[in-house]
Amino acid sequence: DAVLAHSLGWDHLVPLLAAGLKRADLRKQGDDLRFACHRALISSVVAMVGLTLSLFVRRRRIWVRVSDAESGGTLVQVAALARSEGVDLDSDVAAIATRIGAPAPQ
């Protein structure tokens, strides 16, 4: 990686092989090699941004079951499971129930 960065004229080391540079890219020269290195670097930055954003996603699962009730009507059941802390499941379940026209849970 150090030899490759030096041959491209970069004054800092970037672990390009780990960032997605393929062996076939190492046989390229000139602008083709520079383009392959920049592509690998950009793809690793995009992957890191995606990983960072995934840390802020509220992890939860919500199920909705619709079935025939014994009284002849329709029974709607809404359930939720939090996969991380700090998730307000009660408001999420109430919002789903309201959206589908069911009464809010008590």
LINRATA-V333501 format. One record per helix or strand of 3 or more residues. SS is the DSSP state (helix for helix, strand for strand). FROM is the first residue (numbers start at 1). LEN is the number of residues. If there is no record, write none. Layout:
BEGIN
ss-><SS	SS>
from-><FROM	FROM>
len-><LEN	LEN>
END
This chain:
BEGIN
ss-><helix	helix	helix	strand	strand	helix>
from-><2	23	30	60	74	89>
len-><6	4	25	9	9	11>
END
